[in-house]
Amino acid sequence: MYLSFFGLAEKPFAITPDPRYLYLSGRHADALAHLVYGISHAGGFIQLTGEVGTGKTTTIRSLLARAPKNAEIALIINPRLSPAEFVQTLCEELGLGLSNADNIKEMIDQLNRYLLRAHAEGRRVVLIVDEAQNLSPEVLEQVRLLTNLETESQKLLQIILIGQPELRELLARNDLRQLAQRVTARYHLDPLSAEETAGYVRHRLRVAGTISEIFTPAALREVYRLSGGVPRVINILCDRALLGAYTEESHEISAGLVRRAGSEVFDEPLAPRWLVPAATVTALALLAIGGWALWHYGPWFKADIAPVAAAPAVVTPPAPPPAPTLSQLLPQPGLTSSADAAFTQLLELWQAGYVVGGTDGCTQATQQGLECVNLRSTLAQLRELNRPAILMLSDDAGRSYQAVLAALGEDSATLRFGTQQVDVGIADLSRYWFGELVLLWKPAVPTVTELRPGTRGPAVRHLRSQLLRWRGEAIGPAVSAVYDAELGQRVEEFQRSTHLMPDGIAHIETQLLLDAALAAPGTPLLRAAPPAVTTATTPVAGKG
């Protein structure tokens, strides 16, 4: 949408890893260099940790691209396995035809023969375990035993463990000290600094084709403040800021625009940088004045205060257990997150059916009178849409999940993974959802198309009637079916109220939001009550 406006050849802040956009901070570059060195030389374990979104997956992809030609790499991305399943997965990654996958000793013997043959041929075999913080102690012990496969001079298998900071805590356990002692190198990926964040943003814009400075220095400082230097959050924030600048027809992104983008991304109002310290200073000053007044005037009124009877004890009910986090849910092997499961649940909310193995979900929805829409949105806009949707989630390892958003409250959201329903916090959801969704709606006209000035027909008549209802105006017996200038002004008015680009063209998204604002009875909603109908009385030029 905004590419040509900013002179970009492609989206600079897409969340999918792309080696062309690789930006390595000093710590990232150092970690990558040592990982490449570790692949090429014998050693024990190498441990790489980092918070969610700090670039571990990007580092892995870069490592795979830079691996020496004599290196053979086995990558395990789902470590929630038993010891036997772990060894079996390793053998399968190396392409070994297992003679007996039920006998762990036979598998290890077969693996040892393979490693000896690779060593004789001058090849290095490397095992990379992603999300290693999810390894059980039993599997970690099996991983340690794999390092016993060796010749008289060197280890036959190099192992690299990559995970979140919990991996460090796991390896610090007393019962795993033997494994921890074999870790020869440890690296932790910190978020980017303020200077690195600015360089990261500029680098991605340059790769995407721009030759101008789009973000002001103040805006870049605000990006760092709101994102904390986490690359994944930087991407989401900057993408939304570019869209906001395009909507406002501004070729320069200011700090205020970044804050507005952050308010939409995080679904909460964000204060300017100076407001927090100013409020702190004010509060401290008031506290000091209050303390002085109490010390100075306290003796005058202390004797006049009658003793107050002790209030009855208030029994505080126990706090409910915390909602599970998505970082705990997503790695579960039994979690149903396929397109079939998601469309089954979504169509069920619309009192419709889904046939597994039939045509795709959108086609089946269309055949039942529903319109299927793919959008890139925000939590704030989802509240306005007020419709259940399939959210495309992605974890730190790049694995994708599809969950149905069934309800959206102020602080939590209800997700359905197949038949499993869970409540998660809004902040937690924001870490794993980057705006991609599929939702359904039931239009009143058989064919939904973009409507613009000059269009005629029943769809235009229906659009005009909806806008009259939205403004609380009476609908006359003869509603015009011509998309004239007056209707264009009404569309612009509605677009401004829903933060869409006010171009006077009834795009599919405009029609979808208008349908959501009116919320026809019987349609599924994210909130129990439909949004209130606007009763604005601002006159619109032309006839109604």
Beta strands, then each sheet from edge to edge (+ up, - down):
strand 1: 45-50
strand 2: 71-76
strand 3: 124-129
strand 4: 157-163
strand 5: 183-189
strand 6: 371-376
strand 7: 389-394
strand 8: 400-408
strand 9: 412-417
strand 10: 420-425
strand 11: 433-441
sheet 1: 2+ 3+ 4+ 1+ 5+
sheet 2: 6+ 11- 7+ 8- 9+ 10-
end
